[in-house]
Amino acid sequence: MTHVVLDSCIRCKYTDCVDVCPVDCFREGPNFLVIDPEECIDCAVCIPECPANAILPEEDVPSDQLQFVQLNAELAKVWPSITKRKGSLPDADEWKDRKNKLPHLQR
């Protein structure tokens, strides 16, 4: 199993999780992060670091978010690795608690 970045990361892109990842499995897009399922070692240290509560173990992904399992795998193949924390998006706090943000995902 792997961990999955969910909908709540879109338009926030907090990178607190990146700093604690021991295997550098995060990939960065314009307004979203994903976890490379081939790199993730299921250590779970990223979960409590995410201010948007956007990371879950694959087996705990809610049914309405299951498309994010495939989305993480797909985008991890094309987005570059991110290994250091950087600032979140300027309006991240305004977007943090919004739901159904998939239409706002930039690829």
Backbone bond lengths (Angstrom), bond angles and torsions (degrees), N, CA, C in turn:
res aa  C-N    CA-C-N  psi(-1)  N-CA   C-N-CA  omega(-1)  CA-C   N-CA-C  phi
1 M - - - 1.456 - - 1.529 110.00 -
2 T 1.291 114.37 164.41 1.451 121.43 -179.65 1.521 108.97 -136.74
3 H 1.287 116.44 177.96 1.453 121.21 174.23 1.525 108.13 -103.70
4 V 1.323 115.88 155.72 1.456 121.40 -172.13 1.529 109.12 -132.31
5 V 1.331 116.23 136.20 1.462 121.71 173.01 1.525 106.65 -89.95
6 L 1.326 115.12 130.32 1.456 121.46 -173.78 1.526 112.98 -104.71
7 D 1.298 114.42 -179.52 1.460 126.09 -179.67 1.525 114.16 -45.53
8 S 1.309 118.26 -38.46 1.468 120.63 -173.94 1.533 113.84 -66.25
9 C 1.313 118.23 -11.72 1.472 120.92 176.15 1.530 112.05 -79.69
10 I 1.309 117.17 -25.19 1.466 121.10 -175.82 1.530 110.37 -60.38
11 R 1.325 115.19 131.20 1.464 125.85 -179.58 1.522 113.42 69.62
12 C 1.324 117.43 10.50 1.471 121.65 173.99 1.520 108.91 -114.00
13 K 1.337 114.51 -61.74 1.458 122.93 178.23 1.531 112.26 53.30
14 Y 1.337 114.68 50.09 1.457 118.79 169.93 1.528 106.10 -67.21
15 T 1.299 117.92 143.66 1.466 119.27 -176.80 1.522 112.64 -117.37
16 D 1.316 117.33 21.12 1.463 121.46 177.18 1.536 110.41 -56.49
17 C 1.318 116.12 -36.24 1.466 122.76 -178.74 1.528 112.07 -62.89
18 V 1.311 116.02 -34.94 1.463 121.98 -176.37 1.536 110.99 -62.45
19 D 1.316 116.31 -41.19 1.467 121.41 -177.44 1.527 113.46 -61.69
20 V 1.317 117.54 -30.72 1.469 119.86 -174.76 1.525 113.59 -96.66
21 C 1.317 117.54 -8.99 1.461 120.63 -177.03 1.533 110.85 -69.66
22 P 1.336 117.29 119.61 1.466 119.41 -177.81 1.529 114.45 -76.94
23 V 1.338 117.75 -12.41 1.461 119.92 -176.91 1.524 113.63 -120.93
24 D 1.318 117.63 8.19 1.467 121.80 177.57 1.527 112.39 52.76
25 C 1.331 116.42 54.43 1.466 119.80 -177.33 1.524 113.72 -95.35
26 F 1.325 118.49 2.99 1.463 120.42 179.40 1.522 111.42 -84.78
27 R 1.325 114.55 143.63 1.459 122.05 176.32 1.528 106.96 -123.86
28 E 1.340 115.88 147.41 1.457 120.86 -172.86 1.517 112.64 -116.17
29 G 1.330 114.61 128.05 1.448 121.90 171.78 1.516 109.33 -110.32
30 P 1.325 117.73 -175.42 1.456 120.48 -176.81 1.529 114.74 -59.45
31 N 1.341 117.26 -39.46 1.466 118.37 -178.69 1.530 113.07 -142.35
32 F 1.334 115.77 30.65 1.468 121.15 -175.45 1.525 108.63 -162.52
33 L 1.309 116.36 149.05 1.460 122.39 172.05 1.513 108.55 -111.25
34 V 1.318 117.21 152.46 1.466 121.75 172.32 1.520 108.71 -132.35
35 I 1.313 114.67 163.55 1.456 121.81 175.31 1.518 108.35 -108.62
36 D 1.311 116.03 130.47 1.459 121.23 176.75 1.534 107.66 -76.14
37 P 1.331 117.94 113.44 1.465 119.84 -176.99 1.521 113.52 -66.42
38 E 1.323 117.18 -19.04 1.457 119.84 178.56 1.524 111.93 -81.60
39 E 1.327 117.09 -18.04 1.464 121.76 -179.53 1.529 113.16 -101.66
40 C 1.323 117.18 -29.51 1.467 121.97 -175.32 1.533 110.73 -62.30
41 I 1.325 115.65 133.49 1.466 120.91 -179.85 1.533 111.92 -106.89
42 D 1.316 116.74 12.09 1.465 122.45 176.65 1.520 114.31 59.85
43 C 1.313 116.23 36.04 1.471 118.87 -179.25 1.522 112.38 -78.09
44 A 1.329 117.27 -23.54 1.468 124.64 176.24 1.520 115.19 71.46
45 V 1.317 119.59 8.77 1.463 119.85 -179.93 1.528 111.67 -68.75
46 C 1.310 118.07 -20.61 1.465 121.47 -179.93 1.529 112.55 -74.78
47 I 1.304 117.53 -29.68 1.468 121.26 -172.90 1.529 112.93 -55.77
48 P 1.331 119.81 -54.10 1.463 118.45 -177.70 1.531 113.94 -71.29
49 E 1.315 117.86 -13.18 1.459 121.42 -178.76 1.523 113.34 -81.43
50 C 1.304 117.97 -18.19 1.465 121.50 -174.45 1.526 111.39 -80.76
51 P 1.343 117.88 114.67 1.464 121.06 179.27 1.534 113.50 -65.88
52 A 1.333 117.08 -20.56 1.461 120.85 -179.07 1.530 112.53 -97.42
53 N 1.328 116.85 2.84 1.475 121.12 -177.52 1.525 111.14 51.83
54 A 1.315 115.30 46.36 1.461 121.24 -172.66 1.526 114.10 -99.62
55 I 1.334 118.91 4.61 1.463 120.58 -176.63 1.521 109.73 -121.64
56 L 1.331 114.91 129.95 1.461 120.79 177.58 1.523 109.87 -138.26
57 P 1.341 117.08 155.99 1.464 119.30 169.19 1.540 108.25 -62.96
58 E 1.303 116.41 145.86 1.466 120.51 -177.33 1.522 112.26 -52.54
59 E 1.315 117.52 -39.78 1.468 120.24 -177.19 1.535 113.04 -69.96
60 D 1.330 117.36 -13.35 1.468 121.54 179.58 1.526 113.75 -104.14
61 V 1.318 117.32 3.84 1.466 120.69 -179.67 1.528 108.49 -66.44
62 P 1.334 117.67 126.01 1.474 120.37 178.85 1.524 111.40 -62.06
63 S 1.304 116.33 153.17 1.465 120.65 -175.93 1.524 112.83 -58.94
64 D 1.331 117.67 -31.29 1.463 119.27 -179.96 1.523 113.08 -79.50
65 Q 1.334 117.26 -0.12 1.468 122.17 179.47 1.537 111.98 -119.55
66 L 1.318 117.41 6.27 1.471 120.83 -175.07 1.525 113.55 -58.09
67 Q 1.332 118.28 -27.80 1.465 120.03 179.44 1.526 111.13 -62.33
68 F 1.336 118.13 -18.89 1.461 120.99 -179.05 1.532 112.55 -74.94
69 V 1.312 118.18 -19.67 1.463 120.42 174.78 1.528 108.50 -62.63
70 Q 1.325 116.33 -51.29 1.461 121.35 179.11 1.524 111.62 -68.81
71 L 1.323 116.91 -38.35 1.457 121.13 -179.56 1.526 111.40 -61.93
72 N 1.331 117.69 -42.93 1.469 120.72 176.81 1.521 110.37 -59.91
73 A 1.339 116.49 -46.38 1.467 120.46 -178.93 1.528 111.38 -62.88
74 E 1.318 116.24 -42.78 1.472 121.40 -178.74 1.529 111.93 -65.56
75 L 1.324 116.99 -50.05 1.462 120.32 -175.80 1.527 112.29 -73.70
76 A 1.318 117.65 -26.95 1.472 120.83 178.15 1.523 111.48 -62.18
77 K 1.322 116.60 -24.96 1.466 120.56 179.70 1.523 113.22 -76.68
78 V 1.326 117.00 -20.06 1.464 119.38 -174.87 1.528 114.40 -119.02
79 W 1.310 117.92 -19.61 1.461 120.17 -179.70 1.518 110.56 -89.82
80 P 1.336 117.70 149.16 1.465 120.91 -178.93 1.526 112.83 -74.50
81 S 1.308 114.02 155.80 1.470 121.24 177.29 1.523 109.99 -68.47
82 I 1.322 115.58 144.92 1.459 121.50 172.16 1.524 106.53 -122.95
83 T 1.322 116.44 127.34 1.459 120.16 -173.80 1.524 113.74 -121.97
84 K 1.316 116.79 -7.02 1.466 120.97 -178.97 1.521 109.77 -130.78
85 R 1.298 114.59 143.90 1.456 121.09 177.90 1.531 110.17 -64.65
86 K 1.326 115.45 141.84 1.454 121.65 173.77 1.523 107.48 -140.81
87 G 1.291 116.76 172.21 1.449 120.65 -178.38 1.517 112.48 -62.97
88 S 1.325 115.43 148.44 1.457 119.85 176.68 1.530 109.34 -73.62
89 L 1.301 116.62 175.27 1.455 120.37 177.41 1.530 109.45 -65.23
90 P 1.328 117.58 149.38 1.470 120.92 -173.50 1.532 115.02 -54.68
91 D 1.328 117.80 -35.79 1.461 120.26 -179.14 1.527 112.76 -106.38
92 A 1.319 116.32 26.12 1.467 121.79 -176.89 1.520 112.86 -56.42
93 D 1.301 117.48 -44.00 1.465 119.78 -177.52 1.529 111.81 -63.84
94 E 1.321 117.00 -30.94 1.460 120.78 177.66 1.532 111.61 -71.09
95 W 1.328 116.95 -29.13 1.463 122.15 -176.99 1.527 113.74 -95.23
96 K 1.308 116.97 -15.85 1.470 122.35 -170.56 1.531 114.03 -50.05
97 D 1.305 118.68 -44.84 1.460 121.07 -173.99 1.525 114.21 -100.41
98 R 1.320 117.22 8.06 1.464 119.58 177.88 1.518 110.20 -75.56
99 K 1.301 115.85 153.44 1.466 122.84 -179.99 1.525 110.45 -109.01
100 N 1.325 115.36 163.58 1.468 122.00 174.30 1.526 112.89 53.99
101 K 1.305 115.88 56.54 1.469 120.66 -176.34 1.526 114.06 -94.48
102 L 1.315 118.48 0.43 1.460 120.54 -177.59 1.540 113.58 -52.41
103 P 1.336 120.53 -38.17 1.464 118.99 178.05 1.538 113.39 -61.62
104 H 1.321 117.52 -16.00 1.460 121.43 -178.64 1.544 112.98 -94.58
105 L 1.315 115.94 -1.09 1.474 119.99 179.96 1.521 110.26 -65.25
106 Q 1.325 116.01 128.38 1.468 121.28 174.16 1.520 108.51 -103.21
107 R 1.290 115.93 129.95 1.459 120.57 -179.51 1.495 109.92 -97.56
